[in-house]
Each structure stands twice: as structure tokens, then as C-alpha cells.
Amino acid sequence: MTPYLAACDDSVTSFIILDAYGLVTVKDENSITLHKKKMDAALKGPIKKSHKFLPRDELRTRLKKSTIPEEFQNLWMERGVIWNDDRTAGYFSRDLR
């Protein structure tokens, strides 16, 4: 956010960093402009694309192969999956919040 805010006008007087992205360590005159363009694109929202719905058991199999601890996998299936209407198939969400 820091490079984005630096490229904006003076209407923002302060902000709080909740999750630091990191410091810009490259000396590049265009880095602030590029970061601002990326943030502007992110604010427009995700690109709409069609997702491949996978059966519930396939999603569970993929979770078991992941680094997500077993005690959190049920919660992940509940909150991290976009389900079809009858909740038999879905896809893992990439929620940008």
C-alpha cells in the first residue's frame, strides 16, 4: 500500500499496515507507478473466469495432500470452497480479502 499511497494525491493522511507486503528493495524509477497500476487493477476486482467444479471427494483428496493441518481441513471445506447449488462439487476459493 505504501507505494500506492505515495503515488496518490494528498487526500490520505494516514494508514495502518495490517499485513506488510515487504519493502521495495530495487532501485527503479518506475516501481511506484507499476505498484499503483497493480493496486488499481486489484481494486477493480478479480477477473471473472469459469471454474472447474470438482467432486467433494476430489477436493478432500487434494486437501489431504496439502500443507493444511488435518484439524483445519473440515473448516477449509466449509469456508474455503465455492460450492454448486446442491453442494456436491466445488472449487477452492481465492478470496482476496
N, C-alpha and C positions, 0 to 999 in steps of 0.2 A: 504494500500500500504506500510505503514511503515514496518510491519513485513516482507512482501515480499522483499522489497528492502534491509532490514537488512540481509536476507539470501542469497542475490545475491552477485556477485563479486563487485569489486570497480569501475565498468565502469559507474555507475550512480553517478554523483557528486552532483546533487540537484534535487528536485522535488517540485511541488506545489500541495497542497491538495485543491481540488475544493469542495468536499463533504466528510466531515470526517466520517469515519465508526465508530469511537469511540476508546477509549483507551483499551488496553489489561489490565484487572484488575485481572486476575487469574495468580497465580504463577505456571507456568507449563513449564518445560524444553522443552517440545515438541511443544509448541504453535506456535513458529515461523516456525518450519518445517511444521506443519499442515496448517497454513495460506498460506505458499508458495505453498503447494500442491493444495489447493483450488484455488489460483490465477492462477496457471499453468493450471488447468482444465478449468477455466473460459476463459483463453486466447485461448484455443482450439476451443471455440465457443459452442453454445448451442447444446444439444443432439437433433438430428433430430427425431421428432416423428410426427405421424399423428394427426391432429387436427380435432375436430368435428365442422363442419361448421353449424352455427345456422342461421335461417332466420333473416332478418333485424329487423322485429318487436320484435322478442325474444331478440335480442341484446339491442334494445331500452328499453324494459321492464326491463332487468337486470340493465341497466344504471340508470333508474329511482329509483330502489331500493338501489342504491349505495350511497356513501357519496359525489360523484362528484356533484358540484353545477350545477343547471339546465342550467345556462348560458354557461357552458363549455361542455355540453353533445353533441351538434352538432359538435363541434371541435373534441371531443373524437371519435365520429363516423367516422369522416373524417380521422383522423391521427392515432388512436389507434386500428384500426381494419384491419386485413388482409382479403381482400375480394376475393371471387371467380371471375371468368372471367366476368360474367355479373352483378356483384355487388349486387346480391340478397341475398347472405348468406356470413357469415364470422365468424371470431373468434377474441377475444381480443388479441392483441399482447403483448408479454413480451419482449420488446426491451431492451437489456442490455446496450445500450449506455447510 
